[in-house]
Amino acid sequence: MQVTVRPATDSDIPELARVLGIAFLDDPVATYFVPDAGVRADRMALMYATLTRTHFLRYGGVDVVEDDAGTIVGAAVWAPPGHWHASTAATLRAAPNMIRAFRGRIRLAGRMAERMADVHPREPHWYLAFIGTLPTARGRGYGQALLNSRLDRCDAEGVPTYLESSKAENVPYYERFGFVQTAEHDFTDGGPLVWSMWREPADQAD
């Protein structure tokens, strides 16, 4: 089986967003903000496409993974050091689609984003905003390939990485790659919990 990880292009955004929307269909945070399962994947895909296009893609940290047929089966959306937070201009460009995605829960989503930003590490790091693979492609090493592709470069450059996991069962998975849980957060006052995780580059880890 051939696994190909490559940088995403603008033309990949609709498909990588669709893949992420499906990947996060049962995610607790996605379920909280879009309770209707019938529209959840499409609404989340709109969010992923919008954030990728208005902020992340320009910084060269968006990767896709393809199967033998060249079909995108997973994606990872990263931000390089100093660029994890969207600019005011990017936020304004994203706003109309974010309102369409979250509808009546847009204020809750905005509040969660603010609280996440408040506790986001200030030390320079690569930030893994989103990563996911199609359910039908899981267990075949696609997620591992996506992670290792970027982590290998972070190790070579001596740069830490940071992520938030919205599923408790994914915390041990990330620990296999050297991430350490740093905190458990309730960003929504009684909604789904989120676990922040930090990874020192391999040659600097204790």
C-alpha positions in Angstrom: 0.0 0.0 0.0 1.3 3.4 -1.0 0.8 6.4 1.3 1.5 9.8 -0.1 1.6 12.9 2.0 1.8 16.2 0.1 1.2 19.9 0.6 -2.4 20.9 -0.1 -3.2 23.4 -2.8 -6.1 25.8 -3.1 -7.9 23.3 -5.4 -7.7 20.6 -2.7 -9.7 22.7 -0.2 -13.2 21.5 -1.0 -12.2 17.8 -0.8 -10.0 18.1 2.3 -12.8 20.0 4.0 -15.3 17.3 3.0 -13.0 14.6 4.4 -12.5 16.5 7.7 -16.2 17.1 7.9 -16.8 13.3 7.7 -13.9 12.5 10.0 -15.3 14.7 12.8 -18.9 13.6 12.4 -19.0 12.0 15.8 -16.6 14.5 17.5 -18.0 15.8 20.8 -17.3 19.4 20.0 -18.8 19.1 16.5 -21.8 17.4 18.0 -22.2 20.2 20.6 -22.1 23.0 18.0 -24.1 21.3 15.3 -26.5 18.9 17.0 -28.3 17.9 13.8 -26.3 14.9 12.5 -28.0 15.2 9.1 -26.2 18.5 8.4 -23.2 18.3 10.7 -20.6 17.0 8.1 -21.6 19.7 5.6 -21.6 22.5 8.2 -18.2 21.4 9.6 -16.8 21.1 6.1 -17.8 24.7 5.5 -15.9 25.7 8.6 -12.8 23.7 7.6 -12.8 25.1 4.1 -13.3 28.7 5.3 -10.5 28.6 7.9 -8.1 26.8 5.6 -8.7 29.3 2.8 -8.7 32.5 4.9 -5.9 31.7 7.2 -4.0 28.4 7.2 -3.2 27.6 3.6 -1.0 30.7 3.0 1.5 29.5 5.7 2.3 26.2 4.1 1.2 24.0 6.9 -1.8 22.2 5.3 -1.1 18.6 4.2 -3.2 15.9 2.6 -2.6 12.1 2.5 -3.7 10.1 -0.5 -4.3 6.4 -1.1 -3.1 4.2 -3.9 -5.6 5.8 -6.3 -4.6 9.3 -5.5 -7.7 10.0 -3.5 -7.5 12.3 -0.5 -8.3 10.2 2.6 -7.0 12.5 5.3 -5.7 16.0 6.0 -3.8 17.9 8.7 -4.0 21.6 9.1 -1.0 23.2 10.9 0.1 26.7 11.6 3.8 27.6 11.9 5.3 29.4 14.8 3.9 32.9 15.3 0.8 32.3 13.0 -1.6 30.1 15.1 -4.0 33.1 15.6 -5.9 34.4 12.6 -5.5 38.1 11.9 -8.5 40.5 12.3 -8.8 40.7 8.5 -8.8 36.9 8.1 -11.4 36.6 10.9 -13.7 39.1 9.2 -13.3 37.3 5.8 -14.3 34.0 7.6 -17.2 35.5 9.5 -20.1 35.0 7.0 -19.3 31.3 6.5 -18.7 30.7 10.2 -22.2 32.1 10.9 -23.6 29.8 8.2 -21.8 26.8 9.8 -22.7 27.4 13.5 -26.0 29.3 13.1 -27.6 29.9 16.5 -24.5 28.7 18.3 -22.1 31.1 16.7 -21.7 33.1 19.9 -20.9 30.0 21.8 -18.3 29.0 19.2 -16.8 32.4 19.4 -16.6 32.3 23.2 -14.9 28.9 23.0 -12.4 30.2 20.4 -11.6 33.1 22.8 -11.0 30.8 25.7 -8.8 28.5 23.7 -6.7 31.5 22.6 -6.4 32.7 26.2 -4.6 29.4 27.2 -2.7 28.9 24.0 1.1 28.6 24.6 3.1 31.7 23.7 6.3 29.9 23.2 7.1 29.5 19.4 5.6 26.2 18.1 3.9 24.5 15.3 0.1 24.2 16.0 -1.9 21.3 14.9 -5.4 22.8 14.5 -7.1 19.8 12.8 -6.2 16.3 11.7 -8.6 13.6 10.5 -9.0 10.7 8.1 -12.0 9.1 6.6 -13.5 6.3 8.8 -13.1 3.9 6.0 -9.4 4.6 5.8 -8.5 4.3 9.5 -6.1 1.7 10.8 -4.0 1.9 7.6 -1.3 4.3 8.7 -2.7 7.4 7.0 -3.0 9.5 10.2 0.4 8.3 11.4 1.9 9.4 8.0 0.3 12.8 8.3 1.6 13.4 11.8 5.1 12.0 11.2 5.5 14.1 8.0 5.3 17.3 10.0 6.8 16.1 13.3 10.0 14.9 11.6 10.5 18.4 10.3 9.8 19.9 13.7 12.4 17.5 15.2 14.9 18.5 12.6 14.3 22.2 13.3 14.1 21.8 17.1 10.6 23.2 17.3 7.8 22.1 19.7 4.3 21.3 18.7 0.9 21.9 20.3 -2.6 20.5 19.8 -6.0 20.2 21.5 -7.8 16.9 21.5 -11.6 16.9 21.7 -11.7 13.1 22.4 -10.4 11.5 25.5 -9.6 8.3 23.6 -7.3 10.2 21.3 -5.0 11.4 24.1 -3.1 8.0 24.3 -2.8 8.0 20.5 -1.0 11.4 20.5 1.1 10.3 23.4 2.6 7.6 21.2 4.0 10.4 19.1 5.6 12.1 22.1 2.8 14.5 23.1 2.2 15.1 26.8 -1.2 16.2 28.2 -0.8 19.6 29.8 -4.4 20.4 30.9 -8.1 19.5 30.7 -10.4 22.3 29.7 -14.1 23.0 29.9 -14.3 25.9 27.4 -18.1 25.7 27.1 -19.2 25.7 30.8 -20.6 22.2 30.9 -20.1 21.1 27.3 -17.5 18.7 25.9 -14.0 18.7 27.5 -10.8 19.4 25.5 -7.3 18.2 26.4 -4.3 20.4 25.5 -1.1 18.5 24.6 2.5 19.7 24.0 5.4 17.9 22.4 9.0 18.8 22.7 11.2 18.1 19.6 12.6 14.6 19.9 16.2 15.6 20.3 15.2 17.9 23.2 12.7 15.7 25.0 13.6 14.5 28.5 
